[in-house]
């Protein structure tokens, strides 16, 4: 059996290598298209990785470029030809709206000889916000906040976003027509459907206004009359698959959660630990997903079944948090605190849960690490783990222990990364 001198560091190295594997610099150069033969090339895009992706285009481009991308505050990268704008995430702001207006103006009047390179990554839905006619930014902000707290899945949230937008759900591509659009995407969506990533601004959309309204009703979201009328009337309907205006456009998903998990697995193997990837598309309440991981870890620890020790259980995807408390934290610290409570100091079990974009929810940390003595150290500080979990306050728990993972913005995003190490 291999001896792991520093299990915490191994988990941190797995996370770091997972993120590096899905960076724009590593994944994107081979997908950069050739320049337009007789026209000009315009670069547009949105997401937490958009600025880093724009930089890669510039570094691999033989001629002149122009364009505009919008990214989250603090996620910018200096570019020389492509303008980078920063805006708010996860709740949109005026800066994101202004950027969307400018982008739509920028793509007007293009010809069939022109090329548009669209750079999309997770977070683009909030960053590129342009309310449909008759709907205000304030109304979209309120609906977005309510959905984020409701426990709705990203598929449900993006369905609503598409049908309240003048730019998402393929509308940006229609504004570019008749220019050819090449969309390059870093996927933060379970299943990696490019039409869902950042609400698919350049791809046709199969969802409907009726489905969007059903999502809002399902979670009891209070709707202004203008929003309800917009959806009921069908005014917010998106262009559908098969629309001829998309016929000559192409898209490539250049980085996925699976790529990140495989890189982490390679790090574990190099340390003599057998990795098992459960899934790259896990969904559900973060605290419930944690219970599944905890049960599996305890089974392995006690019985060497279904896996033999030493091993590490790895998973990705996007969990949700139904916010009922007033605490601080995102879905990864929520997962990890629930895991800590369930494991209750079981020897030989270590874990990490982080967001690959470097920001867990709206805090400054990517996530946190759990160690076998975490609960014992918490008790010495009189931290009430169960009460903090009930208050959605995983951040405070792991901050007090000094076990937050603070990476800063990674400028990529393939969603959650979780690893449970059993020695």
C-alpha positions in Angstrom: 0.0 0.0 0.0 1.5 3.4 -1.0 2.2 5.9 1.8 0.7 9.4 1.2 2.8 11.8 3.2 0.4 14.7 2.7 -3.2 13.7 1.6 -4.3 17.3 1.7 -1.7 18.4 -0.8 -2.6 15.5 -3.1 -6.2 16.7 -3.2 -5.1 20.2 -3.9 -2.8 19.0 -6.7 -5.7 17.1 -8.2 -7.8 20.2 -8.2 -5.0 22.3 -9.7 -4.3 19.9 -12.4 -8.0 19.4 -13.2 -8.3 23.2 -13.7 -5.1 23.5 -15.8 -6.4 20.7 -18.1 -9.4 22.8 -19.1 -7.7 26.1 -19.5 -8.2 28.0 -22.8 -4.4 28.1 -23.3 -4.3 24.3 -23.3 -7.5 23.3 -25.0 -8.3 26.0 -27.5 -5.4 26.7 -30.1 -6.3 23.7 -32.4 -9.9 24.9 -32.7 -9.1 28.5 -33.7 -10.5 28.7 -37.3 -8.7 30.1 -40.4 -9.3 33.8 -41.2 -12.1 34.8 -43.5 -10.8 34.8 -47.1 -12.4 38.0 -48.4 -14.0 39.5 -45.3 -13.2 40.6 -41.8 -13.1 38.6 -38.6 -15.0 39.7 -35.5 -14.6 38.1 -32.1 -17.4 38.2 -29.6 -18.2 36.2 -26.5 -19.2 35.9 -22.8 -18.4 33.9 -19.8 -15.9 33.5 -17.0 -13.3 32.2 -19.5 -14.1 34.6 -22.3 -11.2 37.0 -21.8 -8.7 34.1 -21.5 -10.2 32.6 -24.7 -9.9 35.9 -26.5 -6.3 36.1 -25.5 -5.7 32.7 -27.1 -7.3 33.8 -30.3 -5.0 36.8 -30.5 -2.0 34.7 -29.8 -2.9 32.3 -32.6 -4.1 34.8 -35.2 -2.1 35.8 -38.3 -3.8 39.2 -39.0 -6.1 41.9 -37.7 -8.9 41.3 -35.4 -11.6 43.3 -33.6 -14.3 42.5 -31.2 -15.8 42.5 -27.7 -16.1 39.9 -24.9 -17.6 40.2 -21.5 -16.4 38.4 -18.4 -17.0 38.4 -14.6 -15.4 41.2 -12.5 -11.9 40.1 -11.7 -11.7 37.5 -14.5 -10.3 39.9 -17.2 -7.2 39.4 -19.2 -5.3 42.1 -21.1 -5.9 41.8 -24.9 -4.5 44.1 -27.6 -7.2 43.9 -30.3 -10.3 42.5 -28.6 -12.0 44.7 -26.0 -12.7 43.0 -22.6 -15.6 44.2 -20.5 -16.2 43.0 -16.9 -19.7 42.7 -15.5 -21.6 41.0 -12.6 -22.3 37.3 -12.0 -24.5 35.5 -11.0 -27.0 38.4 -10.9 -26.7 40.6 -14.0 -26.0 44.3 -13.9 -26.1 47.3 -16.1 -22.5 46.7 -17.3 -23.5 43.4 -18.7 -26.6 44.9 -20.4 -24.5 47.7 -21.9 -22.0 45.2 -23.3 -24.8 43.1 -24.8 -26.3 46.2 -26.5 -22.9 47.1 -27.9 -22.3 43.5 -29.1 -25.6 43.4 -31.0 -24.7 46.8 -32.6 -21.3 45.5 -33.5 -22.5 42.5 -35.5 -25.0 44.5 -37.6 -24.3 44.8 -41.3 -21.9 41.8 -41.6 -21.7 40.0 -45.0 -21.5 36.4 -46.0 -17.7 36.9 -46.5 -17.3 37.8 -42.8 -16.4 35.5 -40.0 -17.6 35.7 -36.4 -15.8 33.8 -33.7 -18.0 33.5 -30.6 -16.3 32.5 -27.4 -18.6 31.0 -24.8 -18.1 29.7 -21.3 -20.0 29.2 -18.1 -21.4 32.4 -16.6 -22.2 33.9 -19.9 -26.0 33.8 -19.2 -25.7 36.4 -16.5 -22.8 38.3 -18.1 -24.5 38.8 -21.4 -28.0 40.1 -20.5 -30.3 41.9 -22.8 -33.9 41.8 -21.7 -36.6 41.2 -24.3 -38.7 44.2 -25.3 -41.1 45.2 -22.5 -39.1 43.5 -19.8 -36.7 45.5 -17.5 -33.3 44.7 -16.2 -34.7 45.0 -12.7 -37.3 42.4 -13.4 -34.8 40.0 -14.8 -32.5 40.5 -11.8 -35.4 39.7 -9.4 -36.3 36.6 -11.3 -32.7 35.5 -11.5 -32.2 35.9 -7.8 -35.3 34.0 -7.0 -34.4 31.1 -9.3 -30.8 30.9 -7.8 -32.3 30.5 -4.3 -35.0 28.1 -5.3 -32.9 25.0 -6.1 -33.8 25.1 -9.8 -31.4 23.2 -12.1 -29.2 25.1 -14.5 -31.3 23.6 -17.4 -34.4 25.1 -15.9 -32.8 28.5 -15.1 -31.3 28.8 -18.6 -34.7 27.9 -20.2 -36.2 30.9 -18.4 -33.3 33.1 -19.3 -33.6 32.3 -23.0 -37.2 33.2 -23.2 -36.8 36.6 -21.4 -33.9 37.6 -23.6 -33.2 39.5 -26.8 -29.8 37.9 -27.3 -29.8 34.3 -25.9 -31.3 31.2 -27.4 -29.7 31.7 -30.8 -30.7 35.3 -31.3 -27.1 36.6 -31.3 -26.3 34.3 -34.3 -29.3 35.6 -36.2 -28.1 39.1 -35.6 -24.7 38.1 -37.2 -26.3 36.6 -40.3 -25.4 36.2 -43.1 -21.8 36.0 -41.7 -20.5 32.6 -40.7 -20.4 32.0 -37.0 -17.9 29.6 -35.4 -18.7 29.1 -31.7 -16.1 27.7 -29.3 -17.4 26.6 -25.9 -16.0 25.6 -22.5 -18.8 23.5 -21.0 -20.1 24.0 -17.5 -23.3 22.0 -18.2 -23.9 18.4 -17.2 -24.0 16.5 -20.5 -22.2 19.3 -22.4 -25.1 20.3 -24.7 -23.8 23.5 -26.4 -27.3 24.9 -26.7 -27.5 25.1 -22.9 -24.0 26.5 -22.2 -24.5 30.3 -21.3 -28.1 29.9 -22.7 -26.8 29.2 -26.2 -26.7 32.7 -27.7 -25.5 31.4 -31.1 -27.3 28.1 -31.3 -31.0 27.2 -32.0 -33.1 26.3 -29.0 -35.6 23.4 -28.6 -37.2 24.7 -25.4 -40.4 26.8 -25.4 -42.1 29.7 -23.7 -44.6 27.3 -22.2 -41.7 25.3 -20.6 -40.1 28.5 -19.2 -43.5 29.5 -17.7 -43.8 26.1 -16.2 -40.4 26.4 -14.5 -41.4 29.7 -12.9 -44.7 28.3 -11.7 -43.0 25.1 -10.3 -40.8 27.2 -8.0 -43.4 29.7 -7.1 -41.6 32.7 -8.6 -43.5 35.9 -8.4 -43.9 37.3 -11.9 -44.6 40.9 -13.1 -47.6 41.1 -15.5 -45.3 42.0 -18.4 -43.2 38.8 -17.9 -46.2 36.6 -17.7 -47.8 38.1 -20.8 -44.5 37.8 -22.7 -44.3 34.1 -22.0 -48.0 33.3 -22.5 -48.2 35.2 -25.8 -45.2 33.4 -27.2 -43.5 36.7 -27.9 -40.3 35.2 -26.3 -40.1 32.2 -28.5 -36.6 31.2 -29.7 -35.4 30.1 -33.1 -35.6 26.3 -33.4 -33.4 23.5 -34.6 -33.6 23.2 -38.4 -33.8 26.9 -38.9 -31.9 27.5 -42.2 -30.2 30.6 -40.8 -28.0 28.4 -38.7 -27.1 26.0 -41.6 -23.5 27.2 -42.2 -22.5 27.9 -38.6 -20.4 25.4 -36.6 -19.6 24.9 -32.9 -17.0 23.0 -30.9 -17.1 22.1 -27.2 -13.3 22.5 -26.5 -13.2 21.6 -22.8 -15.5 19.6 -20.5 -15.8 18.3 -16.9 -14.7 14.9 -18.1 -11.4 16.4 -19.3 -10.8 17.9 -15.8 -11.7 14.7 -14.0 -9.4 12.6 -16.1 -6.6 15.0 -15.4 -7.2 14.7 -11.7 -7.4 10.9 -12.0 -4.0 10.9 -13.6 -2.6 12.9 -10.7 -3.9 10.3 -8.3 -2.5 7.4 -10.3 0.9 9.1 -10.3 0.8 9.0 -6.5 -0.1 5.3 -6.4 -3.8 5.9 -5.7 -6.5 4.2 -7.8 -9.1 6.7 -9.0 -12.7 6.0 -9.7 -14.7 8.6 -11.6 -18.4 8.3 -10.6 -19.8 10.8 -13.0 -19.0 14.1 -14.7 -22.7 15.1 -14.7 -24.0 14.8 -11.1 -27.0 16.9 -10.1 -29.2 17.3 -7.1 -29.1 19.1 -3.8 -25.4 19.5 -2.7 -26.1 18.2 0.8 -27.8 15.1 -0.6 -25.1 14.4 -3.1 -22.7 14.6 -0.2 -24.6 11.8 1.7 -24.2 9.5 -1.3 -20.4 10.2 -1.3 -20.2 9.7 2.4 -22.0 6.4 2.3 -19.8 5.1 -0.4 -16.6 6.3 1.4 -17.7 4.5 4.6 -18.4 1.3 2.7 -15.0 1.4 1.2 -13.3 2.2 4.5 -15.1 -0.6 6.3 -15.3 -3.4 3.7 -13.0 -2.5 0.7 -16.2 -2.6 -1.3 -17.1 -1.7 -4.1 -13.5 -0.3 -4.3 -10.4 -1.3 -2.5 -8.4 1.1 -0.4 -6.4 3.2 -1.1 -8.6 4.9 -3.7 -10.1 8.3 -4.5 -13.7 8.8 -5.7 -14.0 11.7 -8.1 -17.1 13.4 -9.5 -18.2 16.5 -11.3 -21.4 18.2 -12.5 -23.5 20.9 -11.0 -25.3 20.5 -7.7 -27.9 23.0 -6.4 -28.6 24.6 -3.0 -32.1 25.5 -1.9 -31.3 28.5 0.3 -33.3 28.5 3.5 -30.7 30.2 5.8 -28.8 33.4 5.9 -25.3 32.0 5.9 -22.3 32.4 3.5 -21.2 29.8 1.1 -21.7 28.1 -2.2 -22.7 24.6 -3.3 -19.2 23.2 -2.8 -18.8 24.2 0.9 -22.4 23.1 1.3 -21.5 19.7 -0.1 -18.4 19.4 2.1 -20.1 20.5 5.3 -22.8 17.9 4.7 -20.1 15.3 4.0 -18.3 16.3 7.3 -21.4 15.8 9.3 -22.1 12.4 7.7 -18.5 11.1 8.1 -18.2 12.5 11.6 -14.4 12.1 11.8 -14.1 8.7 10.3 -10.3 7.9 10.1 -8.6 7.8 6.8 -11.1 9.8 4.8 -10.2 13.2 3.2 -12.1 15.3 0.7 -12.0 18.4 -1.5 -14.9 20.2 -3.2 -14.2 23.2 -5.4 -15.7 25.1 -8.3 -13.3 25.0 -11.3 -13.9 28.7 -11.9 -12.2 29.5 -8.6 -15.3 31.0 -7.0 -17.8 29.1 -5.0 -21.1 31.0 -5.2 -20.4 34.6 -4.4 -17.6 34.2 -2.0 -13.8 34.6 -2.5 -13.0 30.9 -2.2 -13.1 28.1 -4.7 -14.2 25.6 -2.1 -12.6 23.8 0.8 -10.9 20.7 2.1 -12.1 18.2 4.7 -9.8 16.2 6.9 -10.4 13.4 9.4 -9.9 15.8 12.3 -12.1 18.6 10.9 -15.1 17.8 13.2 -12.8 17.5 16.3 -11.2 20.9 15.5 -14.6 22.4 15.0 -15.8 21.1 18.4 -12.8 22.8 20.1 -13.9 26.1 18.5 -17.5 25.4 19.5 -18.6 25.4 15.9 -22.0 23.7 15.5 -21.7 21.9 12.2 -25.3 20.9 11.9 -26.6 24.3 12.8 -24.3 25.9 10.3 -25.4 23.5 7.6 -29.1 24.3 8.3 -28.1 28.0 7.9 -26.4 27.3 4.5 -23.1 28.5 6.2 -20.4 26.2 5.0 -18.1 29.1 4.3 -18.0 30.1 8.0 -17.3 26.5 9.1 -14.3 25.9 6.9 -13.0 29.5 7.2 -12.8 29.1 11.0 -10.8 25.9 10.5 -8.4 27.5 8.0 -9.5 24.9 5.4 -10.9 27.2 2.6 -9.3 26.7 -0.8 -8.6 30.2 -2.3 -7.3 30.0 -5.8 -8.5 33.2 -7.3 -10.3 33.3 -10.7 -9.1 30.5 -12.9 -10.6 32.0 -16.1 -12.2 28.7 -17.1 -15.3 26.8 -15.9 -16.3 23.2 -16.1 -18.3 23.4 -12.9 -17.9 21.4 -9.7 -14.9 19.2 -8.8 -15.1 16.8 -5.9 -12.7 14.1 -4.7 -13.0 11.8 -1.7 -9.8 10.1 -0.7 -9.9 6.9 1.3 -6.6 5.6 2.8 
